[in-house]
Amino acid sequence: MSGSVGVRDAENQDPTTAAGNIYKTTLSADSQDYISRLRKLETLPLPDFNDYVVATLDILRAAGTQIQAALKRGDSQEASLILGAVNYHLVFQCRKKILSRLERISSAYDVGGLRRWQPNPGEEIPSSAISVSSDLATALDHAGVTRVFGSTNEYDLNTTNLQFWWRAIFNTLDLYKRDVEAENIGQALLGSFVLHRLLSSIPSSVWALPSIQQIITSCRLDTPNADLHSAQNDAEDEDTEIVSSEDVSDAPLRGAQHREIAVFIRTVDTTTAWTTAAGYLVATVFTKDPRQEINLTVVDLPRQTIRQQNPKGLVRHWAAEELWDKRLCQQVEKLLEEGPHNTKAGACHCEAGIIASLACKLAAASSGEEYSELEPAGLREAIRQLTDGSDSSRQYFSIGVSKKCCPSCKLLADVILGTYKVKVQVPGSHTRFHPWVPPAWLPERVLLSLENKILMRLTEILGKSGFTSGSNASSPVSDRGGSGLPPIIAQGYNPTRQNFNVF
């Protein structure tokens, strides 16, 4: 039996059995010991984030070892029970975060209005028989969905009973939230499994219905996604971001051709991350190679003091240096006058810090530049270990964070590709420019190229197709001898460190 089959069986296991009745099943001594250690961890105080990450990686690696051993013995039930115990542990440890995400759904949508959805007259979907697991079958039975005649695990989905499928989503959400609030972990775990599978089972033809799109759009509450105050530090809770219409995962979603549908699906499904992520990591990484080595380096990026900024002065500087069209500058000045702006907001984002250290290493390798004294030593050493002994010109670096990165970090990754021909993969980008402070150790040439890209992006946002510099060149860059950098330093303006703040 392959590892993927065994883990899939584990995902189909009733999680209440896997966690609550674990000792009623005969397990190997190693698996019993592993699960006992998991249960003991639940009696200890919740560790800080760094320790939690280390402990979770150890738990997943150990689970992979035990699951692989069980599969080699042909014991898929034991593999299922081990994964169920891991899921139980993660849901228990993160129950407050799960509740926070569930509450975000109610603050982002009129759930009562969504529940009352009805198809428009004349709307139809192709009839289909959906094969489901036993736990999802129970939820569908409670919602009134009829089974395919003579089948134990197939349910009809058609225009007539579609409302029952739709209501099952919100019934499951209600039960899931209730169990998380009551810290009924076994049932909460079941709710997480059922909700994810229910969303995955509904075909794209349903999400493509105009009435579904209309109800989701109309029931979206007018709640701000982020403001300058909420973005002042890099530890901003990702739960403030998950309902943004621009913050949709790159993974293909059913009905993703309509952005509001994709946002809704992702917002609901993100509450199940603690079970879906564990199953994915165990199946794709740790079960296939339990000896997979993961080095964890924790580096606290230093807080950077931000001087009080003068956005209008910066805009006028761009106009004076012909870096930007004067009419665009006037347009931005007008926007700045329309509302208050916290010009001391902003932070050094973690992915930007990593990219900046990578740029320092590449700059030193290509031109012999010295490392910045402001670069954290721990981060420098971690980047050195990643890059030494290989041809950096052919390297590909992937940076994973808990949500999509901001456009400034994405543009920074693009600059690294253009400057050093090294690709830095980030998990997609939303389009909201939060206050953003570049890492103090970012090489000067990279920062200047980044400023140029930001100006180009602002030009696009303001409805222009390109720069207007008053010359025959296609851009200010080509007008200056093809250097690729605007001559800001020569004019006495230093955009590095505290002065350059995307507002």
N, C-alpha and C positions, 0 to 999 in steps of 0.2 A: 504494500500500500504506500502510495507516495505521501510526502509530507503535506502537500497542498490539500489532498483529499482528507487527510486526517484532521487538519486544522479547519477545513470547511465543515467536517462533521462536528468539530468542537463548537463552531459558531451556531450550529443548528441544535445543540444541546440545550435543554431547558436550564437557564442559568440558575434558577432557584435550586434545582437538583444539584447542579455542579458546585454551588457554594454552600447551601444550607445543609444538605444531607451527605456531605462529602465522606463522612466516616461510616456510612452505611454500605459503602462500596469497597470491595477488596482492591487495594492499590499496592504497588510495589513499595518497598520500604523507603526508597529514595523519594518517591513521589509523596508518600505520607509525611516524610520529614520536611520536604519543601513546602507543602501546604500548611503544615503546622507552624513553620516559621513565618509564613504570610499572615496567619491569624494572629500570631503574637505581635506582629508589627502594628496591627490595628489597635492594640491597647496602649501604644506609646504615643507621646505628644507628636503632633504633626511637625516634621522637620522644616527647616527653612528651604527656600526654593532650590538652592544649589545642592543641598543634601538629598532633597526629594528626587532631583534629576538623576543623581548618581545611583540612589537606591532603586529607582525605577528601571534604569538600564540593567542593573544587576538582576533584578527580578525577571525581566524579559529574557535576558540571556539564559538564566537558570531554567526558565520555563521552556525555552527552546531545546535545551539539553534533555529535559525530562520528556518532552513531547516526542522528540526524535527517537529516544530510547523506547518509548511506548509504541510508536509506529513500527519500529523494527521488530517488535514482538507481535505485531498485528493487533494491538489492543487500542483501537480507536476510541473506545469509551474512556479509557484512562487519559488519553490525550485531550478529549473533550472536557473532562473534569478539571484537568490542570489549567487549561485556558479559562474555564469558567471561574476558577478560584482567582486567577490573575485579574480578570475583569471585575470580580466582586471587590477585590482589594483596591483597585484604582477608583471605582465608583465611591467606595467608602471614604477614601482619602480626599477625594475632590468633590464631595457632595455639595459643599457651599458654592463652588464655582459652577457646578451643573445647575443649581437652583438659580444662580444669577443669570445664566443664559436662558433658562426657561422664562424667567421674569421679563427678560428683554423682549421676548415675543409679544407679551401683553402690552408692553410700552410702545412697540413698533406697529402693531396691528390691532384693529378692532376685531378681536377673535370672535365675538358674538355675531358680528356681521358676516365674517367669513363662514361661520358654521351654517348660516342660513342660505348659503348659495343654492341656486336652482339653475338648471340649464335654460338657455334661451329657446323659445319655440323653434322647432325645426333643427336644432342641433343634434347631431348623432355621432356616435363613435363605433368603430368596428367591434363586434362581439368577440370576446376572447375568454379562454379558460386559463386562469392564473394559478400556477402551482406554488403553494406556500408551505412554510414549516409549521410545526404543531403549535408553537406559541402564537404565531400570527393568525393561525386558524381560529384560535380561541377568541382573539380580538375581533375578527370578522364575524364570528358567530354572534357575539354580543352586539355588534353593530347592525345585525339583520341581513348580512350578505348571504346569499344562498350558494350552497355547494353545487358543483356539477353532479348531475344525477349519477349515482353509483360510484362516485369517487370520494376518497377520504381526505385528499390533500389538494384538490383543485376547486376553485371558486369562479363562478360566472362574473364577468365584468362586461356590462352592456349599458346602453343608454338608460334603460329602465331602473337599474339598481345602482347607478353611478353615485347618486346622493348618499347611499349607505357607505360606500367606500370613502367618500369625502368626509363624512361625519366620523368615520373610524379614526381619521387622523387626529381630530380634535378630542375625541373621547380618550384616545391613547395619551395625548398631551396632558389632559386633565389628570388621568390616573398616574402618569409618570411624575408630574409635579407634586401631587399629593403624597406619593410614596417617598420622594426625595425630602420633602418637608418633614415627614414623619420619621425620616431616617430608617425606613423599611427597605434596607439595601437590596435584599433578594428580589423584591417586587420592582424596585426602581431599576435594577439591572434588567429584568424582564421587559420593562417599559422601554428602555433604551434599545434593546434588540428589536422589539416589535415596531417601534417608530421608524427605525432605519429601514427595516425590511418593507414596511408598508410604503414608504416613499419610493423605494427602489422598485416595487412591484407595479406601481401605477404607470401605464404606458404613456409614451409621449403624445399620443393622440388626445389624451385627456387634458394634458397641460396646454395643448395647442388650441383648445376651445376658446373662442372669444369671450364667453361668459366667465370662464375661469380667470382669464387675464383681466377682465373688467372688475371682477369682485376683489381680486388681490390688489389691483391698483387703487381702487376706490377706498379700500379698508386700510390702506397704509396711512398711519397717523403722521401728522406733521410734527415730527420730533427732530431736533437738530442732531446730526451725527457727531459733530465735533466742533469745538470752538478753540480760540487761542488759549484759553485757560486750561482746557482739558488736555492740551497737547504740549504742556510745558515741560514734561519730562518723558524719558524714554520708557518708563515703567507703566505708561498709560495702559489701562485695562483694555484688552482686545475686545471685550464685550461691548464697548462703546462704538465699535467699528462694524460689527457683523451684519448690521442691517443697512449698510450703505449701498446705494444702487451702483456704486462703482467698485465695490469690494467683493467681487464674485470669484470663486476659485477658477483656476484654469482647467480643472478637471471637467470633462463633458458631463452635462446635466440633462436630464429629461426636460424638454420644454425650454432649453436654454436659449432658443432663438428669440425669446421674449425676455428682456432683462429683468423685469419685475418678477417674473415667474422664477427665474434662476435665483434671484435674491431671496425670495420666499423659501424655496426649497433649501438653500444653503443655510438660511437663518434657523430653520427648524432642525435640519440634520446636524448642525453643529453642536446641538445638545447631546448628541450620541457619540461624540468624538472619543470618549474614554473607553468605549467598547470597540468601536470600529478601528481606531488607531492601534490598540493593543493586538487585535486579531491580525491586522495587516502586517505589523512589524514582526510578530512571531512567525507568521506564515512566510513572509518574503525575505526575512533577514536571519533571524535567530534559529529557526528550525532547520533551514537549509545549511547554515554554518554556525553552530553554537559557539565556535571559537572565534567568531568575528570580533576583532579588536576595535574598541572605541575608546579613544583618549579624550578625557574631559578636562578642559582648562577653563577655569572661572576667572574672568578679568573684569573688574569694576572700572568702567570708563570714568575718568575724572570729570567732575562737573566744571563747566566752563563759565566764567563770569561774563555776562553779556552787557556791554555798555548800552546806554540809552541810544536808540537808533533814530535817524532822521530819514525816513523813507523818501520824503520829497526831495531831500538833498541828493540821495542816490539816484533818483529818477532824473533829476536835472543834470547830474554828472553824465549819465548815459547820453542825454540829449546833447550836451556841450561837446562831448568827445565823438559825436556822430556814431555812437554805438547803437543808437536806437532812433527811430523816427520821432520827430518832435511832436507830431500829432498824437502818437501813441503815448508819449510821455504825459501830454496834457490830459489824455483820457484816464491814465492811471492816477494822476494827481487828483482828478475829480472824484474818482472812486475812493481815494484815501480820505477825502473830505466828507464823504457821506456817512462815515461811522467811526467810532473809536477803535483804536488798534493798540494792542499791548505790544509795544516794540521791544520789550525785554523778554518776551516769550520765546520758547524754542529750546531744543536740546540736541545733543549729539546722539543720533540713533545708533543702535548697536551694530546694524549691518553696515552703516557708513564707517564706523570705527574699524571694522574688519577689512573693508575694502581699502580704507586709507592705509592701513598697515601693509596690505598686499602691494599697494602702489609704492610705498616706501621701499619695500624689498625689491620690486622691479626697477625702480629708479636707481637704486644703489647698484644693481646688477648691470644696468644698461649704460650708465654714465659715471659710475663711481661716486654718486652723491652721498653725503653723510646722512645717517639716520637722524631724525629729529629727536632732540632731547625730551620733547613733550610726549613722545610715543610711549605708552605703557610697556614696561619691559616684558611682562607676561604675555601680552598680545604679540609683541615682536618675536618672542621665542616660539610661540605656537605657529606663527606664519613661517618662520624659518624651518621648522620641522616639516611643514607641508611642502615647501618649495625646494629644499636642498636635495641635491642628488638627482635632479630631473631637469629636463629642458623646459624652462618656464614659458618659452614661446609657443609650446604646444599644450600648455596646461589648461585645464578646465576646472573652475572652482564653483562649487554649489553652496549657496548660503541659505539655510532654512530657518525661517522664523515662524511665529505662531499665526501670522496673518500676512496679507499682502503688504509689500513695503510701500513707502510713500514715493511719489514721482521723483523727488530730489535724489533719493538713494538709487532709484532705477537709472536716472540720468548719470549718476556717478559711475555706475557699473558700465554704462555705455561709453563714458569717457575712457575708462580703463581699457576697454576693447579697442577704441580708436587710437589710444596713445601707445599701448604696449602689445597690442594684438593678443591679449589674453582675455578669454571669456569668463565673466563672473555671472553665474546664473542665480537670479533671485526669484522668489515665488510669485512673479507677476506684480503688478502695481495698480493701485487705485489712482484716481486723478485729482485728489484733493491736496493742495500744497499747504501743509501745516508749517508753522514756524519751525525752522530747521537751522541748526548751527553746524557748520562743517567741522570735522575733527581737527584739532589744532596741529596735528602732525601730517596733515594732507600736503603732499608736494605742491609747490606753488604753481607749476605749469598745469597740474591737474585741476587745481581750483579755478584758474583762469579759463580753462576750457569748459569747466562746468558752468561758470557764469555765462559764457557765450551760449551754451545749450539752453540755459534757463531763459535767456532773453529770446531765443528762438521759440521756445515753448510759450512764453507770454505773448509773443507776436501771434502765434496760432490761436491762442485763446481769445485774443482781441480781434480776431477776424482778418488778420493780414496773412499774406502768403509768403512774405519774406522781409528782409531788412530793407530800409531805405536810408542809405548813408549819404546821399548827395553826390555819389561818384558813379563811374561807369562799372564798378566792380559788382559782382553778384552778392557780395556780403562784405561787412567790415573786415572779416578775416582775410579774404582775397585781396582787399584793397591795401593791405599792409604787408605786401611782399610774400604772402602765402605762409606766414609764420604760424598761423593757426591760433594765435593768441592776441587779444586786444591789448594795446600798450598802456594798460592801466598803471602799472608800476612806474613807468616813465613819467606819468603825470602827477606823481606824488600821492596817488590813492592806493592804499594797501588793503585789498579785500580779505586778507587772511585773518585768522584767529577770530577776533571779536567783531570785526567790521562787516563781514559779509553774512547777512541773515536773510533768508528767503521769507518774506513777510506775506 
